[in-house]
Amino acid sequence: MAELEIIAIANLEITDADEYRKYEKGFFPILKKYNGSFITFDDAPKHMEGDSPLKGRVILFGFATEEDASNWFNDPEYQELSKYRRDGTSTHSITFTKVLKR
């Protein structure tokens, strides 16, 4: 995996698996178009502390630059594809966070 500058954290609950599957099928080619890397997902994250446990699926993926992350999210093809995610899930958040340089 290339060095990442941005980690994206998505938290969603799948409400229509067929609609969400359409999103998943188109997700990876657009992610790669913007130098994105899929890291992992978990349908049962373990809540350890705090008042707001995450519900549903947590997805982590990253980008080499902040510009790549922004361009991916704003890409018209991705925005068109994301309609399937919006129709097939309850999206709690999509958050970009910078990776600490060491």
WOHU-V616410 format. One record per pair of residues at least 24 apart in sequence whose ideal C-beta (glycine too) atoms are under 10 Angstrom apart, sorted by sequence separation. I is the first residue (numbers start at 0). GAP is how many residues later the second one is. If there is no record, write none. Layout:
I/GAP + I/GAP
This chain:
36/24 + 37/24 + 71/24 + 35/25 + 36/25 + 35/26 + 36/26 + 69/26 + 34/27 + 35/27 + 36/27 + 68/27 + 7/28 + 34/28 + 35/28 + 13/29 + 33/29 + 34/29 + 68/29 + 4/30 + 5/30 + 6/30 + 7/30 + 8/30 + 12/30 + 30/30 + 33/30 + 34/30 + 65/30 + 3/31 + 7/31 + 9/31 + 30/31 + 33/31 + 3/32 + 6/32 + 26/32 + 30/32 + 34/32 + 35/32 + 56/32 + 65/32 + 1/33 + 3/33 + 27/33 + 33/33 + 34/33 + 35/33 + 55/33 + 62/33 + 1/34 + 2/34 + 10/34 + 26/34 + 33/34 + 34/34 + 55/34 + 57/34 + 61/34 + 1/35 + 3/35 + 32/35 + 33/35 + 54/35 + 55/35 + 56/35 + 57/35 + 58/35 + 61/35 + 0/36 + 33/36 + 34/36 + 35/36 + 55/36 + 62/36 + 0/37 + 19/37 + 30/37 + 33/37 + 34/37 + 54/37 + 61/37 + 0/38 + 32/38 + 33/38 + 53/38 + 32/39 + 33/39 + 53/39 + 31/40 + 51/40 + 12/41 + 14/41 + 30/41 + 33/41 + 11/42 + 12/42 + 13/42 + 29/42 + 32/42 + 10/43 + 11/43 + 12/43 + 13/43 + 10/44 + 11/44 + 12/44 + 32/44 + 33/44 + 8/45 + 10/45 + 11/45 + 29/45 + 32/45 + 9/46 + 10/46 + 11/46 + 9/47 + 10/47 + 11/47 + 29/47 + 30/47 + 9/48 + 10/48 + 28/48 + 29/48 + 8/49 + 9/49 + 8/50 + 9/50 + 29/50 + 7/51 + 8/51 + 9/51 + 25/51 + 26/51 + 29/51 + 7/52 + 8/52 + 25/52 + 28/52 + 29/52 + 6/53 + 7/53 + 8/53 + 6/54 + 7/54 + 25/54 + 26/54 + 5/55 + 6/55 + 7/55 + 25/55 + 26/55 + 5/56 + 6/56 + 24/56 + 25/56 + 3/57 + 4/57 + 5/57 + 23/57 + 26/57 + 3/58 + 4/58 + 5/58 + 22/58 + 25/58 + 26/58 + 2/59 + 3/59 + 4/59 + 5/59 + 21/59 + 22/59 + 24/59 + 25/59 + 1/60 + 3/60 + 4/60 + 5/60 + 22/60 + 23/60 + 0/61 + 1/61 + 2/61 + 3/61 + 4/61 + 5/61 + 7/61 + 21/61 + 22/61 + 23/61 + 1/62 + 4/62 + 5/62 + 6/62 + 21/62 + 22/62 + 0/63 + 4/63 + 5/63 + 20/63 + 21/63 + 22/63 + 3/64 + 4/64 + 5/64 + 7/64 + 18/64 + 19/64 + 22/64 + 23/64 + 3/65 + 7/65 + 18/65 + 19/65 + 21/65 + 22/65 + 5/66 + 17/66 + 18/66 + 19/66 + 21/66 + 22/66 + 18/67 + 19/67 + 20/67 + 15/68 + 18/68 + 19/68 + 17/69 + 18/69 + 19/69 + 17/70 + 18/70 + 13/71 + 15/71 + 16/71 + 14/72 + 15/72 + 16/72 + 11/73 + 14/73 + 15/73 + 11/74 + 13/74 + 14/74 + 9/75 + 12/75 + 13/75 + 14/75 + 11/76 + 12/76 + 13/76 + 11/77 + 12/77 + 10/78 + 11/78 + 12/78 + 9/79 + 10/79 + 11/79 + 12/79 + 10/80 + 11/80 + 9/81 + 10/81 + 11/81 + 9/82 + 10/82 + 11/82 + 9/83 + 10/83 + 8/84 + 9/84 + 10/84 + 8/85 + 9/85 + 7/86 + 8/86 + 7/87 + 8/87 + 6/88 + 7/88 + 8/88 + 6/89 + 7/89 + 5/90 + 6/90 + 4/91 + 5/91 + 6/91 + 5/92 + 6/92 + 4/93 + 5/93 + 3/94 + 4/94 + 3/95 + 2/96 + 4/96 + 2/98
